[in-house]
């Protein structure tokens, strides 16, 4: 039996939406993208959403809207994918990495608080696997550090404190204390990449928590300008008779979403509650079968939260990096694809080159050395899930 790690769940509904876009004569940013934005905002409980070509673009545009740049510092986790941190370098700010909690993947909040300086303009918490961070605690930290904050520009002045910018690439649909991801942090950036719970092949979206002092229309316009070369009219607006003229009001970027991929997203969103339910069912089966033999799971469910069940992250107690890698190879020999989330950033060449060392992040390395991510997707049948369980039992010897 061959078990893929995370294939996209595409049905005739998604195909029909794409065909409809292709036949409409409008395949770039247009009516489907705008509809998808409205449905994302409605789903998350926000007033607006901005669709883009990736979550990475979303994080970078958020920092740029906030006016973060050279001389500033932004803190994120040492245990994440590079996109969470590389955007900090892209805007010219100083990257500050925080170690994670012992036996966990959330930032060590005490360490986080100690890393805040007068130059800190944003914190990027990472909702790894689709489990939302403790945003109450993060907001409490930025409130306690308000006296250090030195605002630059109107957005920072409005916030009056460090911005909390969620890397919510994994957490679309997750809930914490009754609120959905996208409606808790100041700003959130979602990924709709091919391996995500909800996919548009490539794509992402930005949302922000509604505030009385935020002008939602103005914020939306700022993101639109930055995402399309700083052009005052998008292509759809320019198609109106006689409306060719436009202005370039800022030197922007090119990261808009197209109607072709938005069509995929619309069909996926209509099915999303069912997709989440299936993921939860598979995860519960894994836990029932594997926790008794000592496999430790990163929990997606608690009294006040429910993750998106994007990744099934487990740890193999007693294993070091070498034994973990051998486990992955043994699973592969049985036809089961597994993965590792994540190799900590300070272990990568690019991060070593700018001065980071894994020795400064012992908890991140300790989690990584025996972490394995099991297949978890909605094309996985009950029989295939049982086969994964059987293979783990064969390959894991504590």
N, C-alpha and C positions, 0 to 999 in steps of 0.2 A: 504493500500500500504506500502511496506517495501523498504526503501531507504538506501542502504549501504553507508558507508562513502567513501571508496576508494578501491574498488576491482580491481585486475589487469585485463587489457584488453589483453587477450590472444586469438589468432586466430589460424587457421590451419597453417598459415605461421610459427609461432613460434614453433608449435608442430612438423612440418616437419623438422625444423632446429635441434631440439633436437634429433629426431629420426635419422637424418643423422649422428649426432655426435655419438650416441650410436652404430649405425651400422658400423661406420668407424673403430672401434677398438681403437680410440683415444679419451678419455673422460676427461683427465686433460688438463693442459695448452698446447696448440698446435696450429694448423693452424687456427682454428676459432677465438681463442683469439687474435692471431697476426693480423688477418684480421680486427677484431673489433677495435683493437687499431688504425690501419691505418685509418679506417673510422671515428672514433671519432676525430682524429687529423685533418682530412680533413674537417669535419663538423665544428670544432671550429676555424679552420684557424691557427693551430699550426703545428709544424714540427713533434712532437712526442706526443704519449699518452701512459700511462702505465695502464693496467687493473689489478685490485686487487679484493679482496673479499669484500671490503666495503669502503665507504668514510672515515670512521674512521681510517682504516689502512692507507689510502691515506694521511690524515692529519698528522698522526704520522710519517710516512716515510718521508714526506716533512721536518718536524722538524729535523729528524735525518740526512737527507742529508745536511741540513743547519748547522749541528753541534750544535744544540741547546741542552743544558743540564743543570746540576746543576750550580747554581750561576747566571743563566740567567733569564730574565722575558719575558713573552709573554702576550700580551693584547688581550682579546676577549670580546664579549658582555655578559652582565648579562641576556639578554633576548634571550635564545637559548636553543637547546637541549644539553644535557650533553656532547655529542661527541665533540662539538667545544672546550670544556675546559678540559675534562678528558685527552686528548692526551698531554696536557701541563704537567700534573702531571706524565704521563707515561714516559716522557723523563727526568724527574727530575727537570724541570724548575719551577719557581714561577708563579702561575696563578694570573693575574691581570684582574679584571672584570670592565667593563665600563658601566655606565648607558646609557639608550637610550634617544633619543630626546623626547621632550614633544609631545605627540600624535603620536609618530612614533615608528618604530622598528629598525631603523638604530642607531648605536652608536652615542651619542652626540659627535660630532667631536671636539668641544672645550674641553670637558672633556678628550677625547682621547689624545689630544695634551699635556694636563697637566699631564697625567699619564706616559708619556715617560721619562725614566731615562737612565743613562749610561749602565744599565744592560738589557735594552729592546733589544731583538734580532728579534722579529717578532710580527706582528699584524695579528689577524685572524678576518677579517670582516665576517659577516654572511648574505648571500643573502636570507633572510627569505621570504618564499612563492614563491621564484623564481624571486624576484625583486632585481636587482643588486644594491649594495651600490654605494656611490659617490666615486669611486676610484680616480678620479682626486684630490679630496680634501684630501684623505688619502695619496696619493703620495706626495702632497704638504707638508703635515705634516712631513713625513719622510725625505723629502729634507731639511726642516727647522731645523730638529733635527740631521742632519748629524754630526755636531761637537761633539755630545754626543756619537756617535756610536763607540764601541770598538770591531773590528772584531776579530773572533777567527776561524781559519781554512780557507781553500781556497775558499769555497763557499761564506762565509761572506766577505772575502777580495774582491772577484770579484764584489759582489753587492755594497759594500762600504756604506751600509746604512741598516736600518731596513728592513727586508723582509715583503712583503705584501702577505699573504697566504689566499686565499679566501676559506671559507667554502661555496662551491658552490653546496652543496648537493641538493638544490632545483632548481638551476638555469640553468640546461642544456637546451640550446636553447634560453635563454634570450639574449637580445641585448641592448647595451648602446653605444650611439654615433657611431653607425655603426659597432661596434665590438661585437662578441659573447662572452658570458661567457666562460672562459677557456683561453682567449687570451688577458686579461686585467691585472689581478693581476700577480705578479711574478710567483706564483704557484696557482693552483686551484684543489680542490678535489670534484668530483661529486659522487652522490649516485645513484645506480640503484636498490635500495631496492624495495620490492614488492609494496609499496604504491606510488612509484615515477612515474613521467610522462613516463619515459622510464625505464623499469625494466628488470633485469636479475635474478629475484627472490631475490638473495643477490649479491651484487657486487658494484664496484665503479671504478673510473678512476682518474688519475692525469694528468694534462697538465701543461705546463709552457709557459709564453710569450717568443717568440723568441727574443734572444739578440745576438749580434755579439760576445760578450765575453762569451757566454755559448757554451760549446761543447755538442751538443745534444746527440751524440752517447755515450759520457762518462756519461752524466746524466742518460740516459736510462739504461745504464749498472749498475749504482749505485742503481737505484730503483729495477732492476732485482735481484741484489745480496741480497739486504735487504729483498726482498719479498720471497726469496726461500733459507733460511738458509745460505746465503753467499756462495752458491755453484757456481762454475765458469761455469758450464754447466747446462742448464735446461734439463728436461727429454727428450724433443724432440731432442735436440742436441746429447744426449747420445745414442739414438737409432741407430745412424749411425754406420755401421759395423766397429768394432774395436775401437770405440770411447767411450768406457766405462769410461775411467779414467777422474777424475775431481779433483778439489781442493776446500777446504773451505777457502776462503780468508778473511772472516769476520764472526763474530758470529751474523748471521742474524735472520730473523723471518720467519713465514710461513703464507702468506696472498695472494697467487697468485689466479688468476681467472681460472676457468676450461672451457674447450671447450663446455661442456653441457650448461652452463649458457650463455657463449658467443654467442651460437647459438640463444638463446632467444633475446639477445641484437641486433644481426644482423637483425633479422626480425623486431624488434621494431624500429630500426633506419630507416629502409626502409619506414616505415609508419609514421615517426615522424612528418613531416610537417602537415599531416592530423590530427594527434592526438592533436597538438597544436591548430590548427584552431577550432576544436570542443570545446576544453576547453575555448577558447576566446569567442565563441558564447554563451556558457552557462553563463559565467561570465557577459557578456553584458546584457543578459536577466535578471539575478538577479539584476543588478544595476538599470536597467530601472524600475523594479517593486518595489524595496525595498528602494532605496534612497529617493523617495518621502514621505515615512512614517518615515524617520529619521534615518534609518540604515546607518552607515558609513562604507565605503569600503576602504581597503588598495588598492590603485590604481596600476594596472599593466601596464598602458599605459600613455605615455606622449609624448611631442614633440621630445625628444631625447632618449627615452628608451621604451622597451617593455619587460615585464616580461614573464616568462614561464607559468604563470597561473597555478602554481602547487597547491597553496592553496587559497581558497576564505576566506580571513580573514576579518571579520566584527567586528564592535563595536556597542554596544547597549547603546546609550547615556542615562544617568539617572540611569543606573543600577550599583549596587555594586556586589561584588562577590557572595553574597547569591542569589540575584535576577537573576544573570547570570546562576547560577547553576540550579535554578528552571526552567529557560527557556529551558535549555538543557534537563531536565527531561520531560518537557511538549512536546518538540519535539519528544523525544524518545517514549512517549506514543502514538504519532501519527505515529510511525514507521520510523521516520527520525533520522538517526545517525548523530550526530555532534561531534565536538571535540574542544579542546583548544590548541592553539599554541602561546605561551608556558607558562608553569608555570616557572617563573624566577628562575635561578639557586640558588640564595641565599635563596629560600624558601624550598629547598630540604635538607634532613637530612645530606647527605654527605658533602654538601657545608657549612652548618651551623657548622658542626664538625671541619672544617678547618678555621673557623673564619668569614665567610661571614654573613651579616645580611641584610634582605630586606629593613630595614629602611635606609640604605645607597644608595638605588636604587629606589627612589620614582617614577620616570617616568616609570620604568619597571613594578612596581606594579600597577600603575594607568592604564597602557595599558592592563595588564593582567586581571584586576578585572571585565571588561565587554567585553572581547574578546570572540568571538565564531567563529569556522571555519565551514562553510557550506559544504555539499557534493559537490565535483567538480571532475568528472571523465568522461572518454569517453564512459562508458557504460550507462550513464544517458540519458534517452530518453527525448524528449521535454515534454511529458506528465508528467514524473517524476519530471523534473525541475519545471514545473508549480505547482506541488503538494508541493514541497519544499517551493516555494514562498507563496502559500496559508497557509501553516502551520506557517511560520514565521509571516505572517500578523495576524494570530489567536493568536500566543503566545507572540508577542512583544507588550506590552502596555507601552508606555513611562511614 
